[in-house]
């Protein structure tokens, strides 16, 4: 009788434990992710093998430029669709519009969006307001700068002193003209007018798409006018198209002082372009003029017809929603997350060392980013079926500013309206 009672007690305890366990707490099975971020996926695969031995995680590398086409083909044929769908910010609008992702606030996931930093939330929602993905990384952006160049041309090196020189656009212009006189055209404030305009557009985010109405003028005219004001004032800006050979080379050749920079940029832009570490210790991070902005980003969602949603959710929840799971990403990859609990308390991982601090002579730029700019960053806009198209055309318009500096802000707006309308003929673009 005692043995029977003991057995019943064990069974009841097991049932109680199972009842308390949340969906995805003990992930099993096999899940596949598509993404271009091999470094973090390789790291996560190693961690999964240790932490969740009954879960098999694997990934397929897909170039971002090919991602949507390949995903659409897989969904149409219902063959080899990934369980975990990577949602890079430039594709997110079109991807969300496919309506293939699970609502992560609904049963059985029951994630609470209040756990996420407010500015990020709109960028994780589909047009119906459903939370369909969680962030891979939090991307508030400011400037990194070369201390040898700020000391040479401005006589300052510390982030607070450098920021005072560029804290608003009038200050940025005045400092830029000082550089123009001193450097004789050999050193530039930024990579290009395109990089400058990208920052300004990010700082001035606003909801501008309502159904089929796309208000390009209301969204972008003022920011193009600001960029043109700086360009027309004669501030020295380079002619380096983003991700080009010359753009990459500027990280080491001393021709540019200020660079748009999020926490993820140290590995992607500085370390990757300086294999010999000749600039190690010469970088610092500071706020950019006016306000910070969300620079890039990738999130993860779960395919609606995945055969192993619980395994996919266990993976995403652990790495993108728990301090324990994200701590290894912070330590090994150098990213920071967008959920609030990671930053709470004196023992928060953010108060520990930053993987790339040697590049900044010991400055922990991740802590600086969170403390100085992360809590008041301009929010993401809601992603709709038109967002990807608009983003691509605006990106091209910024390039046109570099190619033809005589274009006015209104001509740039007209260019965007015309080309978005051509690509989205059923929309009302104005």
N, C-alpha and C positions, 0 to 999 in steps of 0.2 A: 504493500500500500504506500509506504514511504517512497519507494522507487517510482511508482506511478505519479505521486504528487510532485516529486522532483522533476520528472519528465514534463508534466503539464506546466510547471513553473518556467522551465527553460523555453518551452514552446510559446508561452504567453509573453515572455521577455523578448523573444525573437520577433513575435508579431508586433509588439509595442515599438521595438526599434525600427522595424520596417515601416510602421505607420508614421513615425517621426521623420524618417528620411525623406528628403525632398526629391522631386524629379531631377534626375541627372547627377545625384550625389555619388553614385557608384557606377560610372559609365562602363559599358561593356560593348562588344561587337567591333565593327570596323567602320570608320568614317574617312571620307576623302575631302580635301579642300583644294580649290583652285585659287592661285594667287601668283603674283610675281615676287613676293617677299620671301625669298628662299632662306635668308639668314635667320629670321625669326621662326619660320616653320621648321627648319632643321633643329633649332633649339627646342621648340615645343615637342617635337617628336621624341627627342632624347628624354625630356622630362616626363612625358606620358608613359614611356616604357618603365620608368621608376615609380611613378606615383599611382598610375592606373594600369597595372599589368594585364588586366582583362580587356582593355581598350586598345585597339590597333588604329593608329592615326597615320595617314599618309597624305601626300600632297602632289599636285601636278603644277608645274610652272607654266603659267600662261602670261604672255606679254600683255600689258594693259591695253595697248592699241588693238589687240585681237580679242580681248576678253568678251565683250558684248556679243560679237558675231558668233564666237564659239559657243557661248552659253545659250544663245537663242536657238542655235542649231541642235544642241543637245536636248533642250527642253522640247522642241518641236518633234524630235524623233523619240523622246523619252528614253534615250540611251546615254549612260555614263554621266548623268547630271551629278555634280558634286553635292555631298551632304551639307557641307559648309561653303557658303557662297561669299567670296571676298567682294566688298563693295567700295572700290576706290572712289574718292570724292568726285573726280571728273566724270565718272560713269554712273554715279549713284542715282541721278534723276531717272535716266532711262531704265536702269536696272529695277528700281523700285516700282516703276510703272508697269513692269511685266507681271506684277502681282503673283510672285512665286515664293514669297518668303513668309514664314510663320510669324504670327503676332506673339511677341515674347512676353507680353503682359497678360495674355489669356492663359487659361488652363491648357496644359499642365505646367507651364513655365512659371507664370506668376511673378515675373520680375517687376520691380517697382522703379519707375523712371525717376523718382525722387532721390534715388541713390546716385544719380548722374549729375555732374556739374551742369548748371542750367543752360549755359550758352551752347552746349553740345547737343542738347536734346532735339531741337528742330532738325538737325542733320541726320538723325537716326529714325525719323518718322516717314512713312509714306504719305501720299496725298490725302489719305483717309484718317491720318492722325495716329496710325498704329505704330508701335515700337517694333520695328522689324530687324534691327541689328544693334550690336554693341561695338563700341570703338576698339580698335587695335591700339590706338595711341591718342593722347591729348596733344593738340598742335598749336597752342598759342605762340605767336611769332613776334620777334622784335628784330634787333640788329646784332650781328657779330661784327667786330671791327678789328683791324690790325693796330696794336698799340704802338708799334714802331712808327707807323704812319701818322697816327693822331699826335704822337709826341713831336714828330718832325714838323708837321704843318700847323698844329694847333697848340702845342705845348702842354697837352694833358694826356693822361692815360687811364685814370680811374673811371668806371662806368658812370658814376654820378656826375662827374665833371664833363665827360663826353656828351652825356644826355643833355646837359644844359645848353650845349652848342646846337642841338638839333631838336629841341623839345617841341617845337611847332614849326609849321611850314615857313613862316617868315624867318625864323632862326636857321632853318635848314638852307634856305636860299642864301642868307648872308654868309653862312659858313662855307657853302659851296663856292660862292664868288671869291671868298678869301683863298680857298684852295686853287681856284682857277688862276689867280694872279701868282700864287707862290709856286705851283707845280708846272706851269707853262704847258698845259695840255698833256702831261705825261702820266698824271694820276687822276682818277675819277672818283666822284662821291659814291656812285653805285654802278652796277653792271650795265644798266641801260635804262632808258625811259620806260621800257616794257616792264622791267622788274619793279620800278618805282610805281607805275600805274597799277600793277598787280596788287601791291601792298595797299594802295589807296582804295582800290575796289573792295578789298577784303575788310578794310576798316569801316566802310560805309554800307555794310550789308543791310538790306531791307526787303520785306516781302513785296514782290512786284508782279507775281503771276497769280491771277485769279481766274480759275477755269481756263478758258481759251484766250483770255486777255493777257497780253504781255506788255507791261509799261516800261519799255527800255529807257525812255526819256527821263521819267521820274526816278528810275533806279541809277542811271549811269551818267547823266549830263553833268551834275555838280562835281562828281569825282573826276571825270575827264577834264573839266575846267581847271580843277586844282592841279592835275598833272601837267596840263598845258601851261599854266602859270609858272610852274617850276622850270619846265623845258624852255619856255620863251624868255625867262629871266637870264638864261645863259649858264645855269648850273652845269658843271662838267659831268656828263653821264656817258658811259661807254657805249659801244655798239656791239655788245656781246649778246647774241640770241641765246635764250635759256637752253641749257644743256648742250650747247655747241662746244667745239674744241676750245675756242677763245674764252667762253664763259667758264669752263672748267679750269683753264690755265690761270685765270685771274685769282684763284685761291692761293696760288703760290708765287706769282710773278711780281706782286707788289704794285699792281696798277690800279687797284680798287680798294677803297677804305671800308665801306659799309655794305653788308650783304644781308638780304632777308634770311631769317634763320629761326627754325623751330628746334625743339630738342632732338628730333630725329635727323636734323641736317648735319650734325657733327660727323656722323659716320658716312652719310650719303654724299656730302659735299666737300667737307674739309679733309677728313682722313682718307677717303677714297681717291682724292686728287693729290694727296701729298704722302705717297708711300714712303718716302725717305724721311718724313717728319721734320723737314727743314723749318716749318713754321710752328712747330710744337712750342707752346708757351707764349706765343705772340698774339693770341686771340683773347678777346673779352666779349662779354654779352651785355647789352644795355637795351633799354626801351627804345622804340622807334618814335618818330614824331606823332603827336596827337593821341593815338591810342593803339593798342595791340590788335591783332587779327588772327583768325584761324587759318593756318597755312597748310593746305593739303589734308591728308588723313585717309584712313581705310577702316572700314568696319566689317563685321561678320554677321551673316544671317543664316538661317536654316531653311533648306529647300522644303517646300510644302509636302512633296511626295517622297521625301527621304525614307528609306526603310529602317533607318536607325536614328530617329530624332533624339532619343534620350541620350545616346552616346554623343551626338553632335552638341546637344545642350550642355552635357557634363563638361565637355571640352571648353566650350565658349565661356560658360559660367566660371570655371576654375581660373582660366587665364585672363579673362576680361572683367571679372567681377569679384575676385577675392584678393586680399592683400598677399596671402601666401603664394598664390599662383602668379600674380603680376610681379612680385618681388624679384623673381629670377629673370624676368624680362628686363626690368630696370637694371639689374646688376650685369647681365650678359649682353644686352642689346643697347641699353641707354635710352629707352623710351620711358614716358610717363603715361599713366592711364587717366581716364576721364571720370572714374567713380570716386566719390568723396572720401570714403573710408580710408583710402590709401594715404591720405595726407593728415589724418587725425592723430594727435598725440605727439609727445616729444620723441618717441621711438619710431616715428614714421620712417619708412625706407628713404624718403626724400631727404631726410636729415643726415643720411649716411653719404658715403663717397659717391661721386658720379663717375661712371666708367671712363669718360673722356676728359676728366678734370686736368690732366697734364697739358692738354692743348690750350687750357685757359690759365696756366700757372696756378692751378689749385682752385680756381673759382668753380663752384658747383652751379652750373647754369640752370640745372633743372629746379633746384630750390629757388633760385632767383626768378625763373620764369613763373613758378607757381605763386611766390610771394608778391612779386611786383606787377605781373600782368595777367596771370591766369584767372584771377577772380573777377576781372572787369573787362574781359576780352569781348570784342564784337561777336555776336552769335552767328551760327550758321543760319542760312535761309532754309525754308522748307523745300525739299527736292520734289519736283514734279516731272511729268513727261517731257516738258520743254527745257528743263534746266540744263541738261547736257548740251543741247544744241546752242542755247544762248551762251553758255560758258565757252564753247569752242569758238564761236564767232567773236566774242569779246576778246578772247586771247589773241585771235588774229588781228583785231583792231589795234591792240596794244603793239603788236609787231609793226603794223602800218605806221604808228607814231614814230618808230625808229627809222623806218625806210623813208618816210616822207614827213619831216618835221614841220612842214608848212600847213598840214591839215589842222583845221580848227576843231574845237570840241563838238560843235554842231555837225560838222562833216563826219566826224567819227561816229556820232550817234546815228546819222543818216545811213552810214555804212552798215552799222549793226542791224538797224531796223530792216533795211533792204535784204540783207543776207539771211536773217532769221526768218523773214517772211517767205523767202524762196524755199528754204528748207522745211518750213512748217506752214504750208499754204492754208490749212484750215484754221490757223490761229489768227487773232486780231492783234497785230503788232504795231505799237505806236510809241 
